[in-house]
Amino acid sequence: MSLSLCMIVKNEEVALPKCLSSVKDVVDEIVVLDTGSSDHTVDIAQEFGAKVYNFQWCNDFSAARNASLKYATGDWILVLDADETLTPNIVPQLKSAIQSEEYLLINLIRQEVGAAQSPYSLVSRLFRKHPNIRFERPYHALVDDSVSVILKQEPHWQIGYLQGVAILHKGYQKTAIAQNNKYAKAQAAMTEFLATHPDDPYVCSKLGALYVEIGKINPGLELLKRGLNQASGGNSYTDKIRQQGYAVRREIIPPEENYEILYELHYHLGIAYSHLQNTQQAINHYQAAIKLPIYPMLKLGAYNNLGNLLKASGDFNGAKKAYETALKIDPSFAAGHYNLGMMSKALGLFTEAIASYQKAIKLNPYYAEAYQNLGVVQLKVGNQQASIIAFRNAIALHEQQNPAEAKRLRQGLHEMGLIKSRI
């Protein structure tokens, strides 16, 4: 089975080489649809052997993505953005999956590099070149709606997923969002779509979450609650996960919850109520989110945020359990190790706290707060030299990230007699 990469791009000369390098030995064909680049994007794509086509931008991502599909000649389509890369470890699974005759679409786990919330998502980016598969929605373009229709008409198809992170995405970092004006673009496109689809749970979830992110809490809350009401009753296909292999069978069933959208709605309602300082409502929504039968890695953000709320409300044991569950899902979650360390410290479990902070630092050597709290606990157990080393590292990192905190920490340590006025 041959595989085509399909992309839409504009002025991506910085990110594009890394993206294409990650797939050049995996795909049989690279199709790049350029929407008006004024830099060297087209030249770079051609250097990688891409077939480059021009597209007049019409403020509709689905229209552009569907145009790119028309040029693809492979049996399967892989869709990436320029700020995404394919992970090398996923390649053997991917190649094996597209050789199977029963699959119509393979979902991929995407990691949001640098995201403050929800580090993993499931994206429908690998699918068979079926004549009726098409993207829909002007922003957050998806093939899911068309796939759902096909499954009703051709029930022999199956939907699968690949285990492990397949895509690394850097587009949700705050600097990237600001540089590309992503919030404004997303809000404009989704508001227009919402006007004609006022009860669509997916757009309610995405636009509601965006409103909460930019500080429009009450409008966001209204949309999220509207989406939650709608998501419980619509026709959808739902997951039945097999523990062995990479397959996830999805079957059309009578009106049933779309669990992935329900998770997002509960998750973002938790964030919204946290902003409103309604802790119990936020906890309720996170607890509802983690009970849903979705791929465990997608629940990481809910477990972590639930732990934060339980910690703030004084339930240290409950918070510790939430963080421990998050780390069972993803042992490489540095913030989870840090948060577990904070709970162990609060409970007087200093040896456990030290181990957790050290794990967080090993995963993220620039974790200033982890160094700082490691210094506190080392001091509590009498390891003054190890404490001073940790504090020195914390101050050095704070100098780069938060100079005011570096000054405060240095002053406090000086007053305690642990360090001289300058380090």
Number of C-alpha atoms within 10 A of each C-alpha: 14 15 23 23 27 26 20 23 23 17 17 20 19 14 16 21 18 15 18 24 13 16 20 15 10 18 18 15 21 27 24 24 26 23 17 15 14 11 13 14 22 25 13 17 23 14 10 13 14 20 16 19 15 17 16 10 13 11 13 15 20 20 18 24 20 18 19 23 24 12 17 20 17 19 15 22 25 20 19 21 17 22 19 23 23 21 15 13 11 16 16 10 16 19 15 11 21 22 13 10 10 13 20 22 26 23 20 22 22 23 21 20 16 13 15 12 16 20 19 21 20 20 18 19 21 24 23 18 21 14 8 11 22 20 22 19 17 20 20 16 17 20 20 19 14 14 24 19 15 17 18 14 10 11 13 12 18 18 21 25 26 20 17 16 19 24 25 18 22 20 19 18 14 13 11 13 14 12 8 11 11 15 15 12 12 16 17 15 18 20 16 11 16 14 9 9 13 14 17 18 24 21 23 29 29 23 23 28 26 20 21 21 15 10 13 14 20 15 14 25 24 14 25 31 19 19 25 25 15 17 26 17 13 15 15 21 23 19 18 14 17 11 8 7 12 18 20 22 17 19 19 16 11 11 13 15 19 21 19 20 20 24 25 24 31 26 30 30 31 29 28 26 21 17 14 13 11 13 18 15 17 25 25 15 21 29 17 16 26 20 10 16 15 19 18 13 20 22 26 26 21 28 26 27 23 27 30 21 21 21 20 12 12 10 14 21 16 17 26 24 16 25 28 20 18 25 20 14 17 14 14 15 20 23 23 28 26 27 25 29 30 27 27 21 21 14 13 13 14 21 14 16 26 25 17 26 29 20 22 26 21 13 16 15 15 18 20 25 19 30 26 23 22 31 25 20 24 22 16 14 12 10 13 16 13 15 22 20 15 21 29 21 20 25 24 16 21 21 15 11 13 13 14 11 15 21 14 12 18 22 16 14 15 15 12 10 10 15 16 12 12 8 10
